[in-house]
Amino acid sequence: MKVLLVEDDASLREGMGELVSELADVQAVGTIDEALSALETGRFDLVMTDLRIAGGHNDGRSILEAARRRLHPVVVVSAAGPDEVAEALHPFEPDGLLIKPFQVDDIMGLVERFLELKRQAVAASEAPLSEGSADWTELAPGARTATAPTQAPWTWVRLTSEADFQWRRPSGADALLLLEGSLDLDGEHYAAPCYLFLAVGAAPRVKTRTGAVAVCVPLRG
């Protein structure tokens, strides 16, 4: 598992990086350009970014936007209060918020929450729902979804080739593990196997030429 850490204070970046490295591989960077480059070339199970970078008021916003386009979960770290963070990021919302100064348990617990989400998605993938199960229902033309009683709250999605529809997400956030085929979500292409994160309120345009199978696991707490 891999975390992208964006913090311009070198000593804080080192300290946070050492803590998070106990749970996952960490790529720690100190500038917006480095962060955007990392997001263009890599996949992360979590992105953690300071709100203010190199003296800017809300430079973390550009990182959040870039990470959200690539369907990464984002935790914003800030010395500002929740209301100020919300105003700086509006209309976007981070998937988690870590207020400075924080305790070791705060950062470790928050990171573990998102890493556990991926572990749950991987566990779900190891118990696939049969294509012939009666639990499947039509979501849209060429798209079926199912939540088997014995697997709740996991949701399975199966798409035929050339499926094309607007995926209306519920109010909560979901991990999505793409197991077979490929997907275009809001114009971004993803090929299996691939771990994605659908933030609260996400409603991506979904297309597939190959067909696809995926499992979704909700973020809890």
BALOBA-1460 file (C-alpha; in Angstrom, 3 decimals):
// residues 221
<rec num="1" residu="m" x="0.000" y="0.000" z="0.000"/>
<rec num="2" residu="k" x="1.219" y="3.484" z="-0.851"/>
<rec num="3" residu="v" x="0.644" y="6.988" z="0.530"/>
<rec num="4" residu="l" x="1.555" y="10.323" z="-1.071"/>
<rec num="5" residu="l" x="2.513" y="12.896" z="1.578"/>
<rec num="6" residu="v" x="2.683" y="16.573" z="0.585"/>
<rec num="7" residu="e" x="4.221" y="18.874" z="3.218"/>
<rec num="8" residu="d" x="6.564" y="21.816" z="2.579"/>
<rec num="9" residu="d" x="7.993" y="21.902" z="6.122"/>
<rec num="10" residu="a" x="10.961" y="19.536" z="5.859"/>
<rec num="11" residu="s" x="11.077" y="18.539" z="9.534"/>
<rec num="12" residu="l" x="7.332" y="17.927" z="9.704"/>
<rec num="13" residu="r" x="7.438" y="16.041" z="6.395"/>
<rec num="14" residu="e" x="10.166" y="13.794" z="7.757"/>
<rec num="15" residu="g" x="8.344" y="13.194" z="11.026"/>
<rec num="16" residu="m" x="4.997" y="12.453" z="9.392"/>
<rec num="17" residu="g" x="6.689" y="10.279" z="6.816"/>
<rec num="18" residu="e" x="8.352" y="8.169" z="9.503"/>
<rec num="19" residu="l" x="5.040" y="7.624" z="11.255"/>
<rec num="20" residu="v" x="3.069" y="6.729" z="8.149"/>
<rec num="21" residu="s" x="5.867" y="4.447" z="6.915"/>
<rec num="22" residu="e" x="4.973" y="2.113" z="9.784"/>
<rec num="23" residu="l" x="1.719" y="1.408" z="7.931"/>
<rec num="24" residu="a" x="2.507" y="1.886" z="4.232"/>
<rec num="25" residu="d" x="5.110" y="2.887" z="1.675"/>
<rec num="26" residu="v" x="5.405" y="6.680" z="1.647"/>
<rec num="27" residu="q" x="6.333" y="9.033" z="-1.180"/>
<rec num="28" residu="a" x="6.977" y="12.368" z="0.553"/>
<rec num="29" residu="v" x="7.248" y="15.594" z="-1.470"/>
<rec num="30" residu="g" x="7.533" y="19.261" z="-0.549"/>
<rec num="31" residu="t" x="6.187" y="21.205" z="-3.541"/>
<rec num="32" residu="i" x="3.026" y="21.393" z="-5.610"/>
<rec num="33" residu="d" x="4.895" y="20.518" z="-8.799"/>
<rec num="34" residu="e" x="6.334" y="17.370" z="-7.223"/>
<rec num="35" residu="a" x="2.897" y="16.381" z="-5.957"/>
<rec num="36" residu="l" x="1.187" y="16.908" z="-9.311"/>
<rec num="37" residu="s" x="3.939" y="14.945" z="-11.078"/>
<rec num="38" residu="a" x="3.524" y="12.061" z="-8.631"/>
<rec num="39" residu="l" x="-0.236" y="12.028" z="-9.202"/>
<rec num="40" residu="e" x="0.267" y="11.931" z="-12.973"/>
<rec num="41" residu="t" x="2.565" y="8.917" z="-12.865"/>
<rec num="42" residu="g" x="1.491" y="6.871" z="-9.845"/>
<rec num="43" residu="r" x="-1.452" y="5.376" z="-7.989"/>
<rec num="44" residu="f" x="-1.911" y="5.927" z="-4.256"/>
<rec num="45" residu="d" x="-4.154" y="4.402" z="-1.623"/>
<rec num="46" residu="l" x="-4.192" y="7.787" z="0.146"/>
<rec num="47" residu="v" x="-3.037" y="11.342" z="-0.546"/>
<rec num="48" residu="m" x="-2.237" y="13.528" z="2.468"/>
<rec num="49" residu="t" x="-1.627" y="17.203" z="1.732"/>
<rec num="50" residu="d" x="-1.084" y="20.363" z="3.704"/>
<rec num="51" residu="l" x="-3.609" y="23.093" z="2.922"/>
<rec num="52" residu="r" x="-0.993" y="25.850" z="2.807"/>
<rec num="53" residu="i" x="2.176" y="25.062" z="0.896"/>
<rec num="54" residu="a" x="5.122" y="27.465" z="0.592"/>
<rec num="55" residu="g" x="3.128" y="30.299" z="2.167"/>
<rec num="56" residu="g" x="0.074" y="29.967" z="-0.079"/>
<rec num="57" residu="h" x="-3.420" y="30.317" z="1.361"/>
<rec num="58" residu="n" x="-4.953" y="27.201" z="-0.145"/>
<rec num="59" residu="d" x="-2.392" y="25.597" z="-2.455"/>
<rec num="60" residu="g" x="-3.514" y="22.220" z="-1.197"/>
<rec num="61" residu="r" x="-6.698" y="22.771" z="-3.170"/>
<rec num="62" residu="s" x="-4.921" y="22.182" z="-6.499"/>
<rec num="63" residu="i" x="-3.550" y="18.914" z="-5.160"/>
<rec num="64" residu="l" x="-6.978" y="17.856" z="-3.907"/>
<rec num="65" residu="e" x="-8.490" y="18.634" z="-7.316"/>
<rec num="66" residu="a" x="-5.806" y="16.667" z="-9.164"/>
<rec num="67" residu="a" x="-6.113" y="13.711" z="-6.791"/>
<rec num="68" residu="r" x="-9.908" y="13.748" z="-7.061"/>
<rec num="69" residu="r" x="-9.704" y="13.652" z="-10.882"/>
<rec num="70" residu="r" x="-7.597" y="10.495" z="-10.582"/>
<rec num="71" residu="l" x="-9.944" y="9.031" z="-7.941"/>
<rec num="72" residu="h" x="-7.586" y="8.998" z="-4.962"/>
<rec num="73" residu="p" x="-8.843" y="9.553" z="-1.394"/>
<rec num="74" residu="v" x="-7.536" y="12.821" z="0.058"/>
<rec num="75" residu="v" x="-6.830" y="13.874" z="3.641"/>
<rec num="76" residu="v" x="-6.098" y="17.581" z="4.161"/>
<rec num="77" residu="v" x="-3.715" y="18.582" z="6.961"/>
<rec num="78" residu="s" x="-4.112" y="22.111" z="8.293"/>
<rec num="79" residu="a" x="-3.566" y="24.403" z="11.265"/>
<rec num="80" residu="a" x="-6.789" y="26.159" z="10.273"/>
<rec num="81" residu="g" x="-10.136" y="25.173" z="11.728"/>
<rec num="82" residu="p" x="-12.703" y="23.051" z="9.875"/>
<rec num="83" residu="d" x="-14.777" y="26.083" z="8.808"/>
<rec num="84" residu="e" x="-11.752" y="27.854" z="7.277"/>
<rec num="85" residu="v" x="-10.689" y="24.659" z="5.506"/>
<rec num="86" residu="a" x="-14.197" y="24.179" z="4.124"/>
<rec num="87" residu="e" x="-14.250" y="27.773" z="2.828"/>
<rec num="88" residu="a" x="-10.827" y="27.421" z="1.188"/>
<rec num="89" residu="l" x="-11.738" y="24.156" z="-0.564"/>
<rec num="90" residu="h" x="-15.375" y="24.860" z="-1.494"/>
<rec num="91" residu="p" x="-17.086" y="23.242" z="-3.374"/>
<rec num="92" residu="f" x="-14.703" y="20.315" z="-2.813"/>
<rec num="93" residu="e" x="-14.613" y="18.388" z="0.440"/>
<rec num="94" residu="p" x="-11.636" y="16.351" z="1.647"/>
<rec num="95" residu="d" x="-12.243" y="12.728" z="2.551"/>
<rec num="96" residu="g" x="-10.560" y="13.335" z="5.888"/>
<rec num="97" residu="l" x="-9.207" y="16.272" z="7.894"/>
<rec num="98" residu="l" x="-6.210" y="16.329" z="10.237"/>
<rec num="99" residu="i" x="-5.894" y="19.498" z="12.348"/>
<rec num="100" residu="k" x="-2.463" y="20.684" z="13.544"/>
<rec num="101" residu="p" x="-1.168" y="20.162" z="16.136"/>
<rec num="102" residu="f" x="-2.161" y="16.513" z="16.122"/>
<rec num="103" residu="q" x="-1.295" y="13.486" z="18.201"/>
<rec num="104" residu="v" x="0.409" y="10.373" z="16.878"/>
<rec num="105" residu="d" x="-2.807" y="8.412" z="17.347"/>
<rec num="106" residu="d" x="-4.695" y="10.972" z="15.232"/>
<rec num="107" residu="i" x="-2.554" y="10.553" z="12.125"/>
<rec num="108" residu="m" x="-2.100" y="6.813" z="12.527"/>
<rec num="109" residu="g" x="-5.812" y="6.231" z="13.034"/>
<rec num="110" residu="l" x="-6.752" y="8.327" z="10.014"/>
<rec num="111" residu="v" x="-4.269" y="6.617" z="7.701"/>
<rec num="112" residu="e" x="-5.280" y="3.187" z="8.973"/>
<rec num="113" residu="r" x="-8.933" y="3.974" z="8.198"/>
<rec num="114" residu="f" x="-8.187" y="4.340" z="4.489"/>
<rec num="115" residu="l" x="-5.729" y="1.460" z="4.315"/>
<rec num="116" residu="e" x="-8.295" y="-0.808" z="5.979"/>
<rec num="117" residu="l" x="-10.788" y="0.236" z="3.299"/>
<rec num="118" residu="k" x="-8.501" y="-1.133" z="0.604"/>
<rec num="119" residu="r" x="-7.940" y="-4.330" z="2.568"/>
<rec num="120" residu="q" x="-11.700" y="-4.790" z="2.754"/>
<rec num="121" residu="a" x="-12.010" y="-4.269" z="-1.008"/>
<rec num="122" residu="v" x="-9.318" y="-6.889" z="-1.629"/>
<rec num="123" residu="a" x="-11.084" y="-9.278" z="0.753"/>
<rec num="124" residu="a" x="-14.350" y="-8.710" z="-1.106"/>
<rec num="125" residu="s" x="-12.681" y="-9.540" z="-4.411"/>
<rec num="126" residu="e" x="-11.708" y="-12.953" z="-3.071"/>
<rec num="127" residu="a" x="-15.375" y="-13.945" z="-2.731"/>
<rec num="128" residu="p" x="-16.844" y="-13.014" z="-6.127"/>
<rec num="129" residu="l" x="-20.585" y="-13.094" z="-6.710"/>
<rec num="130" residu="s" x="-21.632" y="-15.604" z="-9.354"/>
<rec num="131" residu="e" x="-22.764" y="-14.123" z="-12.664"/>
<rec num="132" residu="g" x="-25.808" y="-16.371" z="-12.480"/>
<rec num="133" residu="s" x="-26.879" y="-15.197" z="-9.024"/>
<rec num="134" residu="a" x="-30.473" y="-14.024" z="-8.622"/>
<rec num="135" residu="d" x="-29.229" y="-10.998" z="-6.669"/>
<rec num="136" residu="w" x="-28.254" y="-9.080" z="-9.816"/>
<rec num="137" residu="t" x="-30.507" y="-6.174" z="-10.849"/>
<rec num="138" residu="e" x="-30.273" y="-3.755" z="-13.782"/>
<rec num="139" residu="l" x="-28.566" y="-0.492" z="-12.948"/>
<rec num="140" residu="a" x="-28.604" y="0.880" z="-16.509"/>
<rec num="141" residu="p" x="-28.529" y="-0.623" z="-20.021"/>
<rec num="142" residu="g" x="-25.519" y="-2.946" z="-20.045"/>
<rec num="143" residu="a" x="-24.914" y="-2.538" z="-16.307"/>
<rec num="144" residu="r" x="-25.965" y="-4.762" z="-13.424"/>
<rec num="145" residu="t" x="-25.370" y="-4.417" z="-9.709"/>
<rec num="146" residu="a" x="-25.863" y="-6.715" z="-6.724"/>
<rec num="147" residu="t" x="-25.419" y="-6.806" z="-2.983"/>
<rec num="148" residu="a" x="-25.537" y="-10.397" z="-1.831"/>
<rec num="149" residu="p" x="-27.097" y="-10.844" z="1.647"/>
<rec num="150" residu="t" x="-24.065" y="-12.801" z="2.837"/>
<rec num="151" residu="q" x="-21.623" y="-10.166" z="1.563"/>
<rec num="152" residu="a" x="-23.231" y="-6.901" z="2.671"/>
<rec num="153" residu="p" x="-22.195" y="-4.137" z="2.503"/>
<rec num="154" residu="w" x="-20.141" y="-5.089" z="-0.576"/>
<rec num="155" residu="t" x="-21.708" y="-4.096" z="-3.899"/>
<rec num="156" residu="w" x="-20.805" y="-5.838" z="-7.127"/>
<rec num="157" residu="v" x="-20.974" y="-4.176" z="-10.546"/>
<rec num="158" residu="r" x="-20.869" y="-6.025" z="-13.864"/>
<rec num="159" residu="l" x="-20.820" y="-4.167" z="-17.198"/>
<rec num="160" residu="t" x="-21.141" y="-5.470" z="-20.727"/>
<rec num="161" residu="s" x="-18.988" y="-4.070" z="-23.522"/>
<rec num="162" residu="e" x="-19.956" y="-0.604" z="-24.753"/>
<rec num="163" residu="a" x="-21.944" y="0.218" z="-21.604"/>
<rec num="164" residu="d" x="-22.347" y="3.987" z="-21.201"/>
<rec num="165" residu="f" x="-24.277" y="5.614" z="-18.360"/>
<rec num="166" residu="q" x="-24.205" y="8.190" z="-15.548"/>
<rec num="167" residu="w" x="-23.438" y="6.421" z="-12.295"/>
<rec num="168" residu="r" x="-25.402" y="8.081" z="-9.512"/>
<rec num="169" residu="r" x="-23.562" y="7.402" z="-6.293"/>
<rec num="170" residu="p" x="-25.132" y="7.376" z="-2.830"/>
<rec num="171" residu="s" x="-24.273" y="10.013" z="-0.253"/>
<rec num="172" residu="g" x="-21.362" y="7.993" z="1.169"/>
<rec num="173" residu="a" x="-17.876" y="7.373" z="-0.215"/>
<rec num="174" residu="d" x="-16.813" y="4.037" z="-1.706"/>
<rec num="175" residu="a" x="-13.672" y="2.167" z="-2.583"/>
<rec num="176" residu="l" x="-13.951" y="0.560" z="-6.014"/>
<rec num="177" residu="l" x="-11.700" y="-2.332" z="-6.961"/>
<rec num="178" residu="l" x="-11.724" y="-2.971" z="-10.703"/>
<rec num="179" residu="l" x="-11.164" y="-6.689" z="-11.171"/>
<rec num="180" residu="e" x="-11.772" y="-7.345" z="-14.862"/>
<rec num="181" residu="g" x="-11.828" y="-5.271" z="-18.036"/>
<rec num="182" residu="s" x="-11.466" y="-1.503" z="-18.167"/>
<rec num="183" residu="l" x="-13.422" y="1.639" z="-17.361"/>
<rec num="184" residu="d" x="-13.501" y="5.239" z="-18.489"/>
<rec num="185" residu="l" x="-14.710" y="7.388" z="-15.598"/>
<rec num="186" residu="d" x="-15.273" y="11.036" z="-16.504"/>
<rec num="187" residu="g" x="-12.803" y="10.610" z="-19.361"/>
<rec num="188" residu="e" x="-10.017" y="8.970" z="-17.327"/>
<rec num="189" residu="h" x="-9.102" y="5.426" z="-18.403"/>
<rec num="190" residu="y" x="-8.470" y="2.648" z="-15.890"/>
<rec num="191" residu="a" x="-7.561" y="-0.977" z="-16.608"/>
<rec num="192" residu="a" x="-7.875" y="-3.881" z="-14.193"/>
<rec num="193" residu="p" x="-6.553" y="-4.493" z="-11.669"/>
<rec num="194" residu="c" x="-6.975" y="-0.996" z="-10.276"/>
<rec num="195" residu="y" x="-8.032" y="0.491" z="-6.933"/>
<rec num="196" residu="l" x="-10.157" y="3.662" z="-7.096"/>
<rec num="197" residu="f" x="-11.976" y="5.883" z="-4.630"/>
<rec num="198" residu="l" x="-15.370" y="7.500" z="-5.254"/>
<rec num="199" residu="a" x="-15.799" y="10.499" z="-2.974"/>
<rec num="200" residu="v" x="-19.044" y="11.639" z="-1.382"/>
<rec num="201" residu="g" x="-21.463" y="12.796" z="-4.074"/>
<rec num="202" residu="a" x="-19.449" y="11.372" z="-6.979"/>
<rec num="203" residu="a" x="-21.551" y="10.721" z="-10.081"/>
<rec num="204" residu="p" x="-19.065" y="9.776" z="-12.821"/>
<rec num="205" residu="r" x="-19.899" y="9.154" z="-16.455"/>
<rec num="206" residu="v" x="-19.046" y="5.492" z="-16.940"/>
<rec num="207" residu="k" x="-18.014" y="3.937" z="-20.242"/>
<rec num="208" residu="t" x="-16.398" y="0.624" z="-21.127"/>
<rec num="209" residu="r" x="-15.470" y="-0.922" z="-24.447"/>
<rec num="210" residu="t" x="-14.308" y="-4.210" z="-22.996"/>
<rec num="211" residu="g" x="-16.862" y="-4.777" z="-20.245"/>
<rec num="212" residu="a" x="-15.876" y="-4.743" z="-16.592"/>
<rec num="213" residu="v" x="-16.352" y="-6.348" z="-13.192"/>
<rec num="214" residu="a" x="-15.808" y="-4.357" z="-9.993"/>
<rec num="215" residu="v" x="-16.638" y="-4.491" z="-6.311"/>
<rec num="216" residu="c" x="-17.445" y="-1.454" z="-4.135"/>
<rec num="217" residu="v" x="-16.908" y="-1.204" z="-0.369"/>
<rec num="218" residu="p" x="-18.258" y="1.781" z="1.595"/>
<rec num="219" residu="l" x="-16.028" y="3.972" z="3.757"/>
<rec num="220" residu="r" x="-17.195" y="3.626" z="7.363"/>
<rec num="221" residu="g" x="-17.013" y="6.071" z="10.269"/>
